[in-house]
Amino acid sequence: MEQGGQTTHLRGHMMQRNDIKRMRTERLRYIQSMLGEMRTMAEAERYDMLTYLIEMAYVEASDIARGQRPDRMNRPKPLDQRNAVA
């Protein structure tokens, strides 16, 4: 009986992880979409530096979405946070 409970728990845990991953991906795509719109507006107003910076954020979002760049959760914590005393 316990084995089945563990299997159900693991399945539920995997579903939660998949749901979280899906929601994060959806948010990232939304951010990317908004950045695209802002880039278009900045470009139309000839705000060259702002256009460039928004474009860099757009490229970063694209790289993260494709798995070519890790998101923050996968990076190690900065030294000052790892050695902090609780």
C-alpha positions in Angstrom: 0.0 0.0 0.0 2.8 2.4 0.8 4.4 1.8 -2.6 1.3 3.0 -4.4 1.2 6.1 -2.1 4.8 6.9 -3.0 4.1 6.5 -6.7 1.1 8.8 -6.4 3.1 11.3 -4.4 5.9 11.2 -7.0 3.5 11.5 -9.9 1.9 14.5 -8.1 5.3 16.0 -7.6 6.2 15.6 -11.2 2.9 17.2 -12.3 3.7 20.2 -10.0 7.1 20.5 -11.5 5.7 20.4 -15.0 3.0 22.9 -14.2 5.6 25.3 -12.7 7.9 24.9 -15.7 4.9 25.5 -18.1 3.9 28.6 -16.2 7.5 30.0 -16.2 7.7 29.4 -19.9 4.4 31.2 -20.5 5.6 34.1 -18.4 8.9 34.3 -20.3 7.1 34.2 -23.6 4.8 37.1 -22.4 7.8 39.1 -21.3 9.4 38.5 -24.7 6.3 39.6 -26.5 6.1 42.8 -24.4 9.8 43.5 -25.0 9.1 43.2 -28.8 6.4 45.7 -28.6 8.5 48.1 -26.5 11.4 47.7 -28.9 9.1 48.7 -31.8 7.8 51.8 -30.0 11.4 52.8 -29.0 12.6 52.3 -32.5 9.7 54.4 -34.0 10.6 57.3 -31.6 14.3 56.9 -32.6 15.5 56.2 -29.1 18.5 54.3 -30.3 20.1 53.3 -27.0 16.7 52.3 -25.5 16.0 50.3 -28.6 19.3 48.5 -28.2 18.9 47.7 -24.5 15.4 46.4 -25.0 16.6 44.3 -28.0 19.3 42.8 -25.7 16.6 41.9 -23.1 14.6 40.4 -25.9 17.5 38.3 -27.1 18.2 37.2 -23.5 14.6 36.1 -23.1 14.8 34.1 -26.4 18.0 32.4 -25.3 16.5 31.4 -22.0 13.4 30.1 -23.7 15.5 28.0 -26.1 17.6 26.7 -23.2 20.8 28.3 -24.5 21.2 30.4 -21.3 20.4 29.3 -17.8 17.8 31.2 -15.9 18.7 32.5 -12.4 17.3 29.5 -10.5 19.9 27.3 -12.1 22.9 29.5 -11.2 24.8 29.1 -7.9 24.0 31.7 -5.3 26.5 34.6 -5.0 29.2 34.1 -2.4 27.7 36.6 0.1 24.4 34.7 0.1 26.0 31.2 0.5 28.1 32.2 3.5 25.4 34.3 5.2 24.5 33.3 8.8 20.8 32.8 9.3 
